[in-house]
Amino acid sequence: MSGPKWCVVLKNSWNLCFFFAAAVPLILNLVSLVPIFYRRQQKGKAIRDNASLQPLVWLLVVDVLMSAQLIVPIHNFLMEKGTFSEWSCVFYGAADMTLSLVEVLLACMIAFDRYIVTITPKWGKWRCHSNYFKIIFFAAIIVGFWSFVPTAGYGKYSTFHDDMFCSIDWRQGNIEPESEQSRLSAHRYIAFLTATCLVFFLIPVCIASSLYYSIIDHVDSQNSSEVQLENGVPKPEVCTWAPRNHVAKVGLGCLLVSVLPFFAYSVVCLNPMKSDFHQIHYIVVPVIISRVSTLLNPIFYVWLNPEIIPINEFIAKRAKPRPQRPLYHTINLIADVPGMSFPILTPTIPRRQLPKIPPHLASPSKPSLNDFLDEDSDSEPKEHTPML
């Protein structure tokens, strides 16, 4: 294949990747907002009656904004013209980091809410829309200020490929031995990334994983208990946010899809080797991988949630009855057939018989058992048999 044709094919493939990473998650998250409001109204309940839905709604809103962010670089890539200036790149990069960190914090908050609902319902008074809104609001403000820290010298937001793409400048980690300024910039940049990873990724992920572990252990212990009835009525479902018998899969999936896609940035940002930033895949691949979370979040948080989607009924209809294990009674059935004898299959033990009494040893003088029977007895007289 010649050079120009190869470039055309490569450009078309990148266009397809951009479309899949932006348009599909955007449409899926917008569609996922519909059943949250429609199903609640259909059941006769308003969304304000269930505080657990507020973090889910905000998570979908964040995913919509993250997907819409890719419209600008997609437009620049298709038009082959950069539109990012220095300050627009700063605001774009800060907004991208803010949304990414808020998504991880929302995943941790949803795990905490599910822990309260499943294990400690007595904390239900603390679960209200006002408390959840305050937590989300102040967390977003803190993360927003933190995203502007690179403007103070701890990192830098830069443009790539003729101002077509904008992100944090990963080249800050490349230390030039001859330059003292380069060494200082690299140390500040690494310190900023380390603090970001520790405070906004590692700690929330550890908290969420421990909460999901407690939930899974509690649900397994409840399902394995022998007492399944309470006052003659079946016990209610312990876990209402995941399909029956699939709590561990959904909980682990929610945690992984909200966190793992962003680790592609860590591979690039903390890469100690000097890389060729003129290659477009080095800039685009982490962005596309990070948007996988916006595609999978509505699936795990909404479409696998029995409170929003009747997934249990769907699984019950699709489930096929398991075939029964074969009963290995063939040998016994053959042995019980009348008129046939199978000494090998059903061996018999010969009974032990007493020796016969010789006639000359019989004593006719001793009474038999019939002599002791009452005369008025209805029993018929039997033959006298001499006894020893």
FIFITI-984523 format. One record per residue (C-alpha): z, x, y; residue in one letter. Coordinates in nm, 2 decimals, m for minus. Example, Ala and Ser with C-alpha at 12.3 -4.5 7.8 and 13.67 -1.06 7.14 Angstrom:
BEGIN
+--------+--------+--------+------+
|      w |      u |      v | type |
+--------+--------+--------+------+
|   0.78 |   1.23 |  m0.45 |    A |
|   0.71 |   1.37 |  m0.11 |    S |
+--------+--------+--------+------+
END
This chain:
BEGIN
+--------+--------+--------+------+
|      w |      u |      v | type |
+--------+--------+--------+------+
|   0.00 |   0.00 |   0.00 |    M |
|  m0.10 |   0.14 |   0.34 |    S |
|   0.15 |   0.20 |   0.62 |    G |
|   0.08 |  m0.10 |   0.85 |    P |
|   0.08 |  m0.34 |   0.56 |    K |
|   0.41 |  m0.20 |   0.44 |    W |
|   0.56 |  m0.24 |   0.79 |    C |
|   0.45 |  m0.61 |   0.80 |    V |
|   0.61 |  m0.68 |   0.46 |    V |
|   0.93 |  m0.50 |   0.56 |    L |
|   0.95 |  m0.70 |   0.88 |    K |
|   0.89 |  m1.03 |   0.70 |    N |
|   1.17 |  m0.94 |   0.45 |    S |
|   1.41 |  m0.87 |   0.74 |    W |
|   1.31 |  m1.20 |   0.90 |    N |
|   1.39 |  m1.38 |   0.58 |    L |
|   1.73 |  m1.21 |   0.55 |    C |
|   1.81 |  m1.29 |   0.91 |    F |
|   1.72 |  m1.66 |   0.86 |    F |
|   1.92 |  m1.68 |   0.54 |    F |
|   2.22 |  m1.52 |   0.71 |    A |
|   2.21 |  m1.74 |   1.02 |    A |
|   2.03 |  m2.07 |   0.97 |    A |
|   2.16 |  m2.16 |   0.63 |    V |
|   2.53 |  m2.10 |   0.71 |    P |
|   2.50 |  m2.28 |   1.04 |    L |
|   2.35 |  m2.59 |   0.88 |    I |
|   2.60 |  m2.58 |   0.59 |    L |
|   2.90 |  m2.56 |   0.82 |    N |
|   2.78 |  m2.84 |   1.04 |    L |
|   2.72 |  m3.06 |   0.74 |    V |
|   3.06 |  m2.97 |   0.60 |    S |
|   3.23 |  m3.11 |   0.91 |    L |
|   3.09 |  m3.46 |   0.82 |    V |
|   3.29 |  m3.54 |   0.50 |    P |
|   3.62 |  m3.42 |   0.67 |    I |
|   3.60 |  m3.70 |   0.93 |    F |
|   3.40 |  m3.96 |   0.73 |    Y |
|   3.61 |  m3.95 |   0.41 |    R |
|   3.93 |  m3.97 |   0.60 |    R |
|   3.81 |  m4.28 |   0.79 |    Q |
|   3.68 |  m4.43 |   0.47 |    Q |
|   4.03 |  m4.40 |   0.31 |    K |
|   4.18 |  m4.57 |   0.62 |    G |
|   4.35 |  m4.25 |   0.74 |    K |
|   4.29 |  m4.06 |   1.06 |    A |
|   4.25 |  m3.68 |   1.06 |    I |
|   4.57 |  m3.65 |   1.27 |    R |
|   4.77 |  m3.78 |   0.97 |    D |
|   4.71 |  m3.46 |   0.78 |    N |
|   4.78 |  m3.14 |   0.96 |    A |
|   4.63 |  m2.93 |   0.68 |    S |
|   4.28 |  m3.03 |   0.79 |    L |
|   4.32 |  m2.87 |   1.13 |    Q |
|   4.29 |  m2.50 |   1.01 |    P |
|   3.99 |  m2.61 |   0.80 |    L |
|   3.81 |  m2.76 |   1.10 |    V |
|   3.88 |  m2.45 |   1.31 |    W |
|   3.75 |  m2.23 |   1.03 |    L |
|   3.43 |  m2.42 |   1.02 |    L |
|   3.40 |  m2.40 |   1.39 |    V |
|   3.44 |  m2.02 |   1.38 |    V |
|   3.18 |  m2.00 |   1.11 |    D |
|   2.94 |  m2.20 |   1.32 |    V |
|   2.99 |  m1.97 |   1.62 |    L |
|   2.95 |  m1.66 |   1.40 |    M |
|   2.63 |  m1.79 |   1.26 |    S |
|   2.50 |  m1.89 |   1.61 |    A |
|   2.57 |  m1.54 |   1.73 |    Q |
|   2.29 |  m1.40 |   1.52 |    L |
|   2.04 |  m1.60 |   1.72 |    I |
|   2.03 |  m1.33 |   1.99 |    V |
|   1.95 |  m1.03 |   1.76 |    P |
|   1.71 |  m1.24 |   1.56 |    I |
|   1.52 |  m1.33 |   1.88 |    H |
|   1.51 |  m0.97 |   1.98 |    N |
|   1.39 |  m0.85 |   1.64 |    F |
|   1.11 |  m1.11 |   1.63 |    L |
|   1.00 |  m1.04 |   1.99 |    M |
|   1.05 |  m0.67 |   1.94 |    E |
|   1.22 |  m0.66 |   2.27 |    K |
|   1.58 |  m0.58 |   2.35 |    G |
|   1.78 |  m0.80 |   2.59 |    T |
|   2.13 |  m0.65 |   2.57 |    F |
|   2.26 |  m0.48 |   2.88 |    S |
|   2.58 |  m0.27 |   2.90 |    E |
|   2.82 |  m0.55 |   2.99 |    W |
|   2.64 |  m0.82 |   2.78 |    S |
|   2.68 |  m0.59 |   2.48 |    C |
|   3.06 |  m0.55 |   2.56 |    V |
|   3.11 |  m0.93 |   2.56 |    F |
|   2.89 |  m0.98 |   2.26 |    Y |
|   3.07 |  m0.72 |   2.06 |    G |
|   3.42 |  m0.84 |   2.17 |    A |
|   3.32 |  m1.20 |   2.07 |    A |
|   3.20 |  m1.09 |   1.73 |    D |
|   3.52 |  m0.90 |   1.66 |    M |
|   3.73 |  m1.18 |   1.79 |    T |
|   3.57 |  m1.44 |   1.56 |    L |
|   3.58 |  m1.21 |   1.26 |    S |
|   3.95 |  m1.14 |   1.30 |    L |
|   4.04 |  m1.51 |   1.37 |    V |
|   3.86 |  m1.60 |   1.05 |    E |
|   4.09 |  m1.37 |   0.85 |    V |
|   4.40 |  m1.51 |   1.02 |    L |
|   4.29 |  m1.87 |   0.96 |    L |
|   4.24 |  m1.78 |   0.59 |    A |
|   4.60 |  m1.66 |   0.58 |    C |
|   4.72 |  m1.96 |   0.77 |    M |
|   4.55 |  m2.20 |   0.52 |    I |
|   4.72 |  m2.01 |   0.23 |    A |
|   5.06 |  m2.06 |   0.40 |    F |
|   4.99 |  m2.43 |   0.45 |    D |
|   4.89 |  m2.47 |   0.09 |    R |
|   5.21 |  m2.29 |  m0.01 |    Y |
|   5.42 |  m2.54 |   0.18 |    I |
|   5.23 |  m2.84 |   0.04 |    V |
|   5.25 |  m2.72 |  m0.32 |    T |
|   5.59 |  m2.55 |  m0.36 |    I |
|   5.81 |  m2.64 |  m0.06 |    T |
|   5.74 |  m2.99 |   0.06 |    P |
|   6.07 |  m3.00 |   0.24 |    K |
|   5.91 |  m2.79 |   0.51 |    W |
|   5.68 |  m3.08 |   0.58 |    G |
|   5.84 |  m3.15 |   0.92 |    K |
|   5.72 |  m2.81 |   1.04 |    W |
|   5.36 |  m2.90 |   0.94 |    R |
|   5.22 |  m3.08 |   1.24 |    C |
|   4.92 |  m3.05 |   1.46 |    H |
|   5.10 |  m2.92 |   1.76 |    S |
|   5.26 |  m2.62 |   1.58 |    N |
|   4.93 |  m2.54 |   1.41 |    Y |
|   4.74 |  m2.56 |   1.74 |    F |
|   4.99 |  m2.33 |   1.91 |    K |
|   4.96 |  m2.07 |   1.63 |    I |
|   4.58 |  m2.07 |   1.64 |    I |
|   4.57 |  m2.06 |   2.02 |    F |
|   4.81 |  m1.77 |   2.07 |    F |
|   4.65 |  m1.58 |   1.77 |    A |
|   4.31 |  m1.62 |   1.93 |    A |
|   4.43 |  m1.49 |   2.27 |    I |
|   4.60 |  m1.18 |   2.11 |    I |
|   4.29 |  m1.10 |   1.90 |    V |
|   4.07 |  m1.16 |   2.21 |    G |
|   4.26 |  m0.90 |   2.41 |    F |
|   4.26 |  m0.66 |   2.12 |    W |
|   3.88 |  m0.68 |   2.10 |    S |
|   3.85 |  m0.54 |   2.45 |    F |
|   4.06 |  m0.23 |   2.36 |    V |
|   3.74 |  m0.03 |   2.30 |    P |
|   3.66 |  m0.06 |   2.67 |    T |
|   3.97 |   0.14 |   2.75 |    A |
|   3.84 |   0.45 |   2.57 |    G |
|   3.94 |   0.36 |   2.21 |    Y |
|   3.59 |   0.32 |   2.08 |    G |
|   3.28 |   0.18 |   2.24 |    K |
|   3.03 |  m0.11 |   2.21 |    Y |
|   2.68 |   0.02 |   2.22 |    S |
|   2.32 |  m0.10 |   2.16 |    T |
|   2.09 |   0.02 |   1.89 |    F |
|   1.71 |   0.02 |   1.84 |    H |
|   1.60 |  m0.03 |   2.20 |    D |
|   1.88 |  m0.27 |   2.29 |    D |
|   1.78 |  m0.51 |   2.01 |    M |
|   2.12 |  m0.49 |   1.84 |    F |
|   2.48 |  m0.46 |   1.97 |    C |
|   2.79 |  m0.36 |   1.78 |    S |
|   3.08 |  m0.12 |   1.80 |    I |
|   2.95 |   0.24 |   1.82 |    D |
|   3.00 |   0.39 |   1.48 |    W |
|   2.88 |   0.73 |   1.60 |    R |
|   3.22 |   0.78 |   1.77 |    Q |
|   3.35 |   0.90 |   1.44 |    G |
|   3.11 |   1.20 |   1.43 |    N |
|   3.31 |   1.50 |   1.56 |    I |
|   3.12 |   1.78 |   1.72 |    E |
|   3.32 |   2.10 |   1.67 |    P |
|   3.20 |   2.25 |   2.00 |    E |
|   3.31 |   1.95 |   2.21 |    S |
|   3.67 |   1.87 |   2.28 |    E |
|   3.58 |   1.54 |   2.44 |    Q |
|   3.40 |   1.44 |   2.11 |    S |
|   3.71 |   1.53 |   1.91 |    R |
|   3.94 |   1.32 |   2.14 |    L |
|   3.70 |   1.02 |   2.13 |    S |
|   3.68 |   1.04 |   1.75 |    A |
|   4.06 |   1.04 |   1.72 |    H |
|   4.10 |   0.74 |   1.95 |    R |
|   3.82 |   0.56 |   1.77 |    Y |
|   3.97 |   0.62 |   1.42 |    I |
|   4.32 |   0.52 |   1.55 |    A |
|   4.17 |   0.19 |   1.68 |    F |
|   4.00 |   0.11 |   1.35 |    L |
|   4.31 |   0.20 |   1.15 |    T |
|   4.53 |  m0.02 |   1.36 |    A |
|   4.28 |  m0.31 |   1.34 |    T |
|   4.25 |  m0.28 |   0.96 |    C |
|   4.63 |  m0.26 |   0.91 |    L |
|   4.74 |  m0.54 |   1.15 |    V |
|   4.45 |  m0.79 |   1.12 |    F |
|   4.32 |  m0.73 |   0.77 |    F |
|   4.57 |  m0.56 |   0.53 |    L |
|   4.89 |  m0.74 |   0.63 |    I |
|   4.73 |  m1.09 |   0.64 |    P |
|   4.55 |  m1.03 |   0.31 |    V |
|   4.87 |  m0.91 |   0.14 |    C |
|   5.05 |  m1.22 |   0.27 |    I |
|   4.78 |  m1.46 |   0.16 |    A |
|   4.75 |  m1.30 |  m0.19 |    S |
|   5.12 |  m1.32 |  m0.25 |    S |
|   5.12 |  m1.69 |  m0.14 |    L |
|   4.84 |  m1.78 |  m0.37 |    Y |
|   5.01 |  m1.59 |  m0.66 |    Y |
|   5.32 |  m1.80 |  m0.61 |    S |
|   5.11 |  m2.12 |  m0.60 |    I |
|   4.93 |  m2.03 |  m0.91 |    I |
|   5.24 |  m1.94 |  m1.10 |    D |
|   5.41 |  m2.26 |  m0.99 |    H |
|   5.12 |  m2.48 |  m1.09 |    V |
|   5.10 |  m2.31 |  m1.43 |    D |
|   5.47 |  m2.36 |  m1.49 |    S |
|   5.44 |  m2.73 |  m1.40 |    Q |
|   5.14 |  m2.79 |  m1.62 |    N |
|   5.30 |  m2.62 |  m1.92 |    S |
|   5.62 |  m2.82 |  m1.90 |    S |
|   5.68 |  m3.07 |  m2.18 |    E |
|   5.79 |  m3.35 |  m1.95 |    V |
|   5.47 |  m3.50 |  m1.81 |    Q |
|   5.62 |  m3.84 |  m1.73 |    L |
|   5.87 |  m3.94 |  m1.46 |    E |
|   6.03 |  m4.28 |  m1.51 |    N |
|   5.75 |  m4.39 |  m1.74 |    G |
|   5.49 |  m4.30 |  m1.47 |    V |
|   5.26 |  m3.99 |  m1.49 |    P |
|   5.36 |  m3.72 |  m1.25 |    K |
|   5.15 |  m3.68 |  m0.94 |    P |
|   4.91 |  m3.39 |  m0.90 |    E |
|   5.10 |  m3.07 |  m0.81 |    V |
|   4.80 |  m2.92 |  m0.63 |    C |
|   4.58 |  m3.16 |  m0.43 |    T |
|   4.35 |  m2.90 |  m0.26 |    W |
|   4.18 |  m2.77 |  m0.57 |    A |
|   4.01 |  m2.93 |  m0.87 |    P |
|   4.23 |  m2.99 |  m1.17 |    R |
|   4.28 |  m2.69 |  m1.39 |    N |
|   4.09 |  m2.47 |  m1.14 |    H |
|   4.36 |  m2.37 |  m0.90 |    V |
|   4.35 |  m2.00 |  m0.97 |    A |
|   3.97 |  m1.98 |  m0.93 |    K |
|   3.96 |  m2.17 |  m0.60 |    V |
|   4.26 |  m1.99 |  m0.45 |    G |
|   4.12 |  m1.65 |  m0.54 |    L |
|   3.78 |  m1.75 |  m0.43 |    G |
|   3.90 |  m1.86 |  m0.09 |    C |
|   4.08 |  m1.53 |  m0.03 |    L |
|   3.79 |  m1.32 |  m0.14 |    L |
|   3.51 |  m1.49 |   0.05 |    V |
|   3.71 |  m1.48 |   0.37 |    S |
|   3.79 |  m1.11 |   0.36 |    V |
|   3.57 |  m0.90 |   0.13 |    L |
|   3.24 |  m0.94 |   0.33 |    P |
|   3.40 |  m0.77 |   0.63 |    F |
|   3.47 |  m0.45 |   0.43 |    F |
|   3.11 |  m0.35 |   0.47 |    A |
|   3.20 |  m0.26 |   0.83 |    Y |
|   3.47 |  m0.03 |   0.70 |    S |
|   3.22 |   0.16 |   0.49 |    V |
|   3.01 |   0.22 |   0.79 |    V |
|   3.27 |   0.27 |   1.05 |    C |
|   3.49 |   0.52 |   0.86 |    L |
|   3.20 |   0.70 |   0.70 |    N |
|   3.29 |   1.07 |   0.74 |    P |
|   2.93 |   1.18 |   0.69 |    M |
|   2.67 |   1.18 |   0.97 |    K |
|   2.42 |   0.91 |   0.91 |    S |
|   2.08 |   0.84 |   1.05 |    D |
|   2.13 |   0.56 |   1.30 |    F |
|   1.76 |   0.53 |   1.35 |    H |
|   1.73 |   0.35 |   1.02 |    Q |
|   1.75 |  m0.02 |   1.09 |    I |
|   1.92 |  m0.10 |   0.75 |    H |
|   2.22 |   0.10 |   0.86 |    Y |
|   2.28 |  m0.14 |   1.15 |    I |
|   2.16 |  m0.47 |   1.00 |    V |
|   2.31 |  m0.46 |   0.64 |    V |
|   2.68 |  m0.48 |   0.75 |    P |
|   2.60 |  m0.77 |   0.98 |    V |
|   2.42 |  m0.96 |   0.71 |    I |
|   2.69 |  m0.89 |   0.45 |    I |
|   2.97 |  m1.00 |   0.69 |    S |
|   2.79 |  m1.34 |   0.73 |    R |
|   2.82 |  m1.41 |   0.36 |    V |
|   3.17 |  m1.55 |   0.44 |    S |
|   3.02 |  m1.81 |   0.67 |    T |
|   2.80 |  m1.92 |   0.38 |    L |
|   3.08 |  m1.94 |   0.11 |    L |
|   3.37 |  m2.06 |   0.32 |    N |
|   3.25 |  m2.43 |   0.33 |    P |
|   3.19 |  m2.43 |  m0.04 |    I |
|   3.54 |  m2.31 |  m0.14 |    F |
|   3.74 |  m2.47 |   0.14 |    Y |
|   3.56 |  m2.81 |   0.17 |    V |
|   3.32 |  m2.89 |  m0.12 |    W |
|   3.58 |  m2.79 |  m0.38 |    L |
|   3.86 |  m2.97 |  m0.21 |    N |
|   3.95 |  m3.30 |  m0.39 |    P |
|   4.11 |  m3.43 |  m0.07 |    E |
|   3.77 |  m3.42 |   0.10 |    I |
|   3.51 |  m3.44 |  m0.18 |    I |
|   3.57 |  m3.63 |  m0.50 |    P |
|   3.51 |  m3.32 |  m0.71 |    I |
|   3.75 |  m3.42 |  m0.99 |    N |
|   3.55 |  m3.73 |  m1.07 |    E |
|   3.23 |  m3.53 |  m1.07 |    F |
|   3.37 |  m3.27 |  m1.31 |    I |
|   3.50 |  m3.54 |  m1.53 |    A |
|   3.16 |  m3.70 |  m1.56 |    K |
|   2.98 |  m3.37 |  m1.62 |    R |
|   3.24 |  m3.25 |  m1.87 |    A |
|   3.13 |  m3.28 |  m2.24 |    K |
|   3.38 |  m3.36 |  m2.52 |    P |
|   3.46 |  m3.05 |  m2.71 |    R |
|   3.35 |  m3.06 |  m3.08 |    P |
|   3.64 |  m3.09 |  m3.32 |    Q |
|   3.72 |  m2.80 |  m3.54 |    R |
|   3.60 |  m2.85 |  m3.90 |    P |
|   3.87 |  m2.96 |  m4.14 |    L |
|   3.87 |  m2.74 |  m4.45 |    Y |
|   3.97 |  m3.00 |  m4.71 |    H |
|   3.66 |  m2.98 |  m4.92 |    T |
|   3.84 |  m2.82 |  m5.22 |    I |
|   4.12 |  m3.08 |  m5.21 |    N |
|   3.87 |  m3.36 |  m5.19 |    L |
|   3.68 |  m3.23 |  m5.50 |    I |
|   4.00 |  m3.19 |  m5.69 |    A |
|   4.10 |  m3.55 |  m5.62 |    D |
|   3.78 |  m3.70 |  m5.76 |    V |
|   3.88 |  m3.92 |  m6.05 |    P |
|   3.74 |  m3.85 |  m6.39 |    G |
|   3.69 |  m3.48 |  m6.32 |    M |
|   3.92 |  m3.19 |  m6.40 |    S |
|   3.90 |  m2.86 |  m6.23 |    F |
|   4.17 |  m2.65 |  m6.39 |    P |
|   4.07 |  m2.35 |  m6.18 |    I |
|   4.10 |  m2.55 |  m5.85 |    L |
|   4.41 |  m2.74 |  m5.95 |    T |
|   4.59 |  m2.54 |  m6.21 |    P |
|   4.87 |  m2.73 |  m6.39 |    T |
|   5.19 |  m2.59 |  m6.53 |    I |
|   5.27 |  m2.71 |  m6.89 |    P |
|   5.59 |  m2.91 |  m6.90 |    R |
|   5.87 |  m2.78 |  m7.12 |    R |
|   5.95 |  m3.01 |  m7.41 |    Q |
|   6.27 |  m3.03 |  m7.61 |    L |
|   6.24 |  m2.98 |  m7.99 |    P |
|   6.25 |  m3.29 |  m8.21 |    K |
|   6.57 |  m3.38 |  m8.40 |    I |
|   6.53 |  m3.35 |  m8.77 |    P |
|   6.59 |  m3.69 |  m8.96 |    P |
|   6.87 |  m3.55 |  m9.18 |    H |
|   7.08 |  m3.45 |  m8.87 |    L |
|   7.07 |  m3.79 |  m8.72 |    A |
|   7.42 |  m3.96 |  m8.74 |    S |
|   7.40 |  m4.34 |  m8.78 |    P |
|   7.78 |  m4.37 |  m8.74 |    S |
|   7.77 |  m4.30 |  m8.37 |    K |
|   7.69 |  m4.60 |  m8.14 |    P |
|   7.39 |  m4.61 |  m7.93 |    S |
|   7.36 |  m4.69 |  m7.56 |    L |
|   7.29 |  m5.06 |  m7.64 |    N |
|   7.63 |  m5.10 |  m7.80 |    D |
|   7.79 |  m5.06 |  m7.45 |    F |
|   7.57 |  m5.32 |  m7.28 |    L |
|   7.73 |  m5.65 |  m7.19 |    D |
|   7.65 |  m5.94 |  m7.42 |    E |
|   7.58 |  m6.16 |  m7.11 |    D |
|   7.34 |  m5.91 |  m6.98 |    S |
|   6.98 |  m6.03 |  m6.93 |    D |
|   6.85 |  m5.70 |  m7.06 |    S |
|   6.66 |  m5.72 |  m7.38 |    E |
|   6.80 |  m5.54 |  m7.68 |    P |
|   6.65 |  m5.22 |  m7.76 |    K |
|   6.60 |  m5.03 |  m8.08 |    E |
|   6.91 |  m4.83 |  m8.19 |    H |
|   6.85 |  m4.47 |  m8.19 |    T |
|   7.10 |  m4.25 |  m8.34 |    P |
|   7.24 |  m3.98 |  m8.12 |    M |
|   7.38 |  m3.64 |  m8.20 |    L |
+--------+--------+--------+------+
END
